[in-house]
């Protein structure tokens, strides 16, 4: 007889992204161990309406399934939206925190809402850094756990297709023949450090180094962008953080215009991204410490490692849980351009050694960051509350 749990998530397929993938894989894995009831926003209808109807849906499920022994919320935003659970049920509620959903710098959020989040029965943090941020804000250390995210190991089984070189030339108009390739991917936000890398590191590298960036980048100015620019700087910035909008777009575009060996490809099809990751000699995460905006983990580093590409990353925040220095990548001093340039030159100077390191890195990631391992850790946490 399976024990019953309820999983509530607003990050779920068909939407794509790290949190959506994590939420999906967690629920699928838990389904082999528990009888899992799911309330998920799957893209049908208006998301705000989904949140407004959530309370009645939860009450109906709990009434129809009195055997439910634990409720899981997929992130801090979900935790805020479901604070009413603390009054309507005695069932343990556990919330997963990813980083920004605990550090978001809005004063009202930090002073009024965070203390209420800390009253949930338990917290699961995706990294040591995120747990430390929760503890700083009054969470109980005895019920605040760390479970690292996993990575889709099947990505490593997709064969490398050398035609990606020709595709880059014909469709993206980038000739990488005979070049050393550095790659990065993500949204144009300041913490990612893309514009910093272009401005400070690229000029120190040799002319045979090409830097490819992928991810969403709308170069035109939307009406919403114009609206945000009219707001006080701090308010506009906080809204961008909350909604996941770019905070580095203008600077990134400006720096790209000054570079002859750096290219932004925009959001590329997943099959192309997978091949580009394998084609690259190095994958970089040159993150910077930006107040209120943090990297809770670093899933893209694991995906690159799985594809056999060595990772260089800033040794800050939750990245240090994904990139283990000397095992599946190298951690570098954030904001130290010379250190970054020196390490890149060193790695590219010996391709045989780089290949050995990349293979070692891939093996380490496979061994330590599977979805199955992540699910097993969640089960330990959940069972601790169910059987207490």
C-alpha positions in Angstrom: 0.0 0.0 0.0 1.6 3.2 -1.2 1.7 6.3 1.1 0.1 9.3 -0.5 1.5 12.8 -1.1 0.3 15.9 -3.0 2.7 17.8 -5.3 1.8 21.3 -6.3 3.8 23.1 -9.0 3.5 26.1 -11.3 6.7 25.1 -13.2 5.9 22.1 -15.3 6.0 20.9 -19.0 5.1 21.7 -21.7 7.1 24.8 -20.5 10.8 24.3 -20.7 13.5 25.3 -18.3 15.6 24.0 -15.4 12.9 24.3 -12.8 10.3 22.8 -15.1 12.5 19.8 -15.8 13.4 19.4 -12.1 9.8 19.5 -11.1 8.8 16.9 -13.7 11.6 14.5 -13.0 11.0 14.7 -9.2 7.3 14.0 -9.5 7.9 11.1 -12.0 10.5 9.6 -9.7 8.4 10.0 -6.6 5.5 8.2 -8.4 7.4 4.9 -8.1 7.5 5.2 -4.3 4.3 7.1 -3.4 0.8 7.5 -4.7 1.3 11.0 -6.0 -1.6 13.5 -6.5 -0.5 16.3 -8.8 -1.8 19.9 -9.2 0.4 21.5 -12.0 0.1 24.4 -14.3 0.5 22.8 -17.7 0.0 25.9 -19.8 -3.8 25.6 -20.3 -5.5 28.9 -19.6 -4.4 31.9 -17.6 -1.8 31.3 -14.9 -3.2 33.9 -12.6 -6.6 32.2 -12.8 -4.9 28.9 -12.0 -3.5 30.4 -8.8 -6.9 31.9 -7.9 -8.6 28.5 -8.2 -5.8 26.7 -6.4 -7.2 26.8 -2.9 -10.5 25.2 -3.8 -8.7 22.5 -5.9 -6.4 21.7 -3.0 -9.4 21.5 -0.5 -11.3 19.2 -2.9 -8.3 16.8 -3.4 -7.6 16.7 0.4 -11.3 15.9 1.1 -11.4 13.2 -1.6 -8.1 11.7 -0.5 -7.9 11.7 3.3 -4.8 9.5 3.1 -2.5 12.3 1.9 0.3 12.6 4.4 2.5 15.3 2.9 2.3 18.2 0.6 5.2 19.4 -1.6 5.5 22.9 -3.1 8.0 23.3 -6.0 9.5 26.7 -5.1 9.3 29.8 -2.8 6.8 31.5 -5.1 4.5 28.6 -4.7 5.1 28.8 -1.0 4.0 32.4 -0.9 0.9 31.6 -3.0 -0.1 28.8 -0.7 0.5 30.3 2.8 -3.2 29.6 3.5 -2.2 25.9 3.8 -0.7 26.7 7.2 -4.2 27.4 8.5 -6.4 24.9 6.6 -4.5 21.7 7.1 -2.2 19.9 9.7 -0.6 17.9 6.9 3.2 18.6 6.8 4.1 21.0 3.9 7.6 20.9 2.5 8.9 23.6 0.1 11.8 23.5 -2.3 13.9 26.7 -2.6 16.2 27.4 -5.6 17.9 30.6 -4.7 16.3 33.8 -5.9 13.0 32.7 -4.4 14.6 33.2 -1.0 17.0 36.1 -1.7 14.6 38.4 -3.8 15.5 41.8 -2.4 12.1 43.4 -2.1 11.8 44.7 1.5 8.1 43.5 1.9 9.1 40.0 0.7 12.1 39.8 3.1 10.4 41.3 6.2 6.8 40.1 5.9 6.7 36.9 3.7 10.0 35.1 4.5 9.1 34.7 8.2 5.9 33.0 7.1 7.7 30.7 4.7 9.9 29.7 7.6 6.8 28.3 9.4 6.2 25.5 6.9 7.1 22.1 8.3 10.2 21.7 6.1 12.5 23.1 3.4 14.5 21.5 0.7 17.3 23.6 -0.7 19.0 22.9 -4.0 22.5 23.9 -2.7 24.5 24.6 0.5 24.3 28.3 -0.5 20.5 28.3 -0.6 20.3 26.5 2.7 22.6 29.1 4.3 20.4 31.9 3.0 17.4 30.2 4.5 19.1 29.7 7.9 20.1 33.4 7.9 16.4 34.2 7.6 15.4 32.2 10.6 14.6 28.7 9.1 15.0 25.8 11.5 18.3 24.1 10.6 16.9 20.8 11.8 14.2 20.8 9.1 16.1 22.6 6.3 17.8 20.1 4.0 20.0 20.1 1.0 19.1 18.0 -2.1 21.1 18.9 -5.2 19.3 19.0 -8.6 20.0 16.2 -11.0 20.7 16.2 -14.7 19.2 14.2 -17.6 21.9 11.5 -18.1 20.3 10.6 -21.5 21.8 13.8 -22.9 25.2 12.1 -22.8 24.0 9.3 -25.0 23.1 11.4 -28.0 25.8 10.9 -30.6 27.9 13.9 -31.6 27.0 15.1 -35.1 29.9 16.9 -36.8 27.5 18.6 -39.3 26.8 21.2 -36.6 30.0 22.9 -37.9 28.4 23.4 -41.3 25.1 24.3 -39.7 26.7 27.1 -37.7 28.2 28.4 -41.0 25.1 28.1 -43.1 22.3 28.9 -40.7 24.0 31.0 -38.0 26.6 32.5 -40.3 29.5 31.7 -38.0 32.6 30.0 -39.3 34.3 28.1 -36.5 36.7 26.1 -38.7 40.1 26.0 -37.0 38.9 27.9 -34.0 38.9 27.3 -30.3 35.3 27.5 -29.1 34.1 28.8 -25.7 30.4 28.6 -25.0 27.9 30.0 -22.5 24.1 29.8 -22.3 21.4 31.5 -20.3 19.3 34.6 -20.0 20.9 38.1 -20.3 20.9 38.9 -16.6 23.8 40.6 -14.8 24.6 37.7 -12.5 25.5 35.5 -15.5 28.5 37.8 -16.2 28.2 37.6 -20.0 28.8 41.3 -20.7 31.6 41.4 -18.1 33.3 38.4 -19.9 33.0 40.1 -23.2 34.4 43.4 -21.9 37.2 42.1 -19.7 38.2 38.6 -20.7 37.8 38.4 -24.5 40.4 41.1 -25.2 43.0 39.1 -23.2 42.4 35.9 -25.4 44.0 35.0 -28.7 42.3 35.8 -32.0 41.6 32.1 -32.6 39.1 31.9 -29.7 35.4 32.2 -30.6 32.8 32.9 -27.9 29.3 31.6 -28.6 26.4 32.6 -26.4 22.9 31.1 -26.6 19.7 32.0 -24.8 16.8 34.4 -25.2 17.8 37.9 -26.4 15.2 40.2 -27.8 17.3 43.0 -29.3 14.3 45.2 -29.9 12.7 47.4 -27.2 9.3 46.1 -26.1 6.5 48.3 -24.7 7.0 46.6 -21.4 10.8 47.5 -21.5 9.9 51.1 -22.1 7.4 51.0 -19.2 10.0 49.6 -16.8 12.6 52.2 -17.9 10.1 55.0 -16.8 9.9 53.5 -13.3 12.4 54.4 -10.5 15.6 52.3 -11.1 15.3 50.1 -8.1 11.6 49.3 -8.7 12.1 48.5 -12.4 15.1 46.3 -11.5 13.1 44.4 -8.9 10.3 43.8 -11.3 12.8 42.4 -13.9 14.2 40.1 -11.2 10.7 38.9 -10.2 9.6 38.2 -13.7 12.9 36.8 -15.0 13.4 39.6 -17.5 16.8 40.7 -18.7 18.9 43.0 -16.5 22.0 43.0 -18.8 20.5 43.2 -22.3 21.7 46.7 -23.2 25.2 46.2 -22.0 25.4 42.8 -23.6 24.3 44.1 -27.0 26.8 47.0 -26.7 29.7 44.7 -25.9 28.8 42.2 -28.7 29.0 45.1 -31.2 32.6 45.7 -30.2 33.7 42.0 -30.6 34.8 40.3 -33.8 35.0 36.8 -32.2 31.8 36.8 -30.1 28.4 35.9 -31.3 24.9 35.6 -29.7 22.8 33.0 -31.4 19.6 33.7 -29.5 17.4 30.8 -28.3 18.4 27.8 -30.4 16.6 24.5 -30.9 17.5 22.0 -28.2 19.0 19.5 -30.7 21.4 22.3 -31.9 22.3 23.3 -28.4 23.2 19.7 -27.5 25.6 19.5 -30.5 27.1 22.9 -29.8 27.9 21.9 -26.2 29.8 18.9 -27.5 31.6 21.0 -30.2 32.8 23.6 -27.7 36.2 23.2 -26.1 35.1 24.9 -22.9 31.9 26.0 -21.2 32.0 29.0 -19.0 29.9 30.4 -16.2 31.5 33.7 -15.4 28.9 34.7 -12.8 29.2 37.8 -10.7 27.9 38.6 -7.2 24.9 40.8 -7.7 22.9 41.9 -4.6 19.6 40.0 -4.4 20.2 38.1 -7.7 21.8 34.7 -7.1 22.6 31.5 -8.9 21.0 28.8 -6.7 22.6 25.9 -8.5 24.1 25.6 -12.0 22.3 23.0 -14.0 23.7 24.2 -17.3 27.2 23.3 -16.0 26.1 19.7 -15.5 24.5 19.5 -18.9 27.7 20.7 -20.5 29.7 18.2 -18.5 27.4 15.4 -19.6 28.2 16.3 -23.2 31.9 16.0 -22.5 32.7 19.7 -22.4 34.9 20.9 -19.5 33.5 23.7 -17.3 35.1 26.8 -15.9 32.9 28.6 -13.4 32.9 31.3 -10.8 33.3 29.8 -7.4 30.3 31.5 -5.9 26.8 30.8 -4.5 25.1 27.6 -5.6 27.4 27.0 -8.5 29.9 25.3 -6.1 27.3 22.5 -5.5 27.1 21.8 -9.2 30.8 22.3 -10.2 33.1 20.4 -7.9 36.6 21.9 -8.3 39.0 19.5 -9.8 36.3 16.8 -10.4 33.8 18.0 -13.0 35.2 21.5 -13.7 37.4 24.3 -12.3 36.2 27.1 -10.0 37.7 30.5 -10.6 37.7 33.8 -8.8 34.6 35.8 -9.8 35.4 39.0 -11.5 39.1 38.3 -11.9 39.6 38.7 -15.7 43.3 37.8 -15.7 42.7 34.6 -13.8 40.0 33.6 -16.3 42.1 34.5 -19.3 45.1 32.6 -18.0 43.1 29.4 -17.2 41.4 29.5 -20.6 44.8 29.8 -22.4 46.2 27.0 -20.2 43.3 24.6 -21.0 43.3 25.4 -24.8 47.1 24.9 -25.0 46.9 21.2 -24.4 44.0 19.5 -26.1 45.0 16.0 -25.2 45.0 16.9 -21.5 41.7 18.8 -21.9 40.1 15.7 -23.5 41.2 13.6 -20.5 39.8 16.1 -18.0 36.6 16.4 -19.9 36.1 12.6 -19.9 36.8 12.5 -16.1 34.4 15.3 -15.6 31.6 13.6 -17.5 32.1 10.4 -15.5 32.0 12.3 -12.2 28.8 14.1 -13.2 27.1 10.8 -14.2 28.0 9.2 -10.9 26.9 12.0 -8.6 24.1 14.0 -10.3 21.4 11.6 -11.6 17.7 12.3 -11.3 17.5 9.0 -9.4 19.9 10.2 -6.8 17.9 13.4 -6.4 14.6 11.5 -6.0 16.1 9.2 -3.4 17.2 12.1 -1.3 13.8 13.7 -1.5 12.2 10.4 -0.4 14.5 10.4 2.7 13.3 13.9 3.6 9.6 13.2 3.0 9.7 9.9 4.9 11.2 11.7 7.8 8.1 13.9 8.1 5.5 11.2 7.2 6.8 8.7 9.8 7.7 11.1 12.6 
